[in-house]
Amino acid sequence: MIWLALFSILALLLQRSQCFQHHNAFRERPATNEVVAKILGGEKADLGDYPFLVLLDCYKSSQDVTSYASR
């Protein structure tokens, strides 16, 4: 019985922690979702506000150039 109470308290604390709130933040940013959807759909997207996506795009481009050069 005590373990159940402790587990419930722990679950409540985890639910309110920053970690879980951070995961919900992605769903609350429609602009991010839109950019990701465009990239996954093969469209060009404005990546200026998303430097990590620019880095990923540059990495993918360099891989394409490397694979093309090795042909």
Helices and strands as residue ranges (DSSP letters): H 2-16, H 18-27, H 30-40, H 51-69
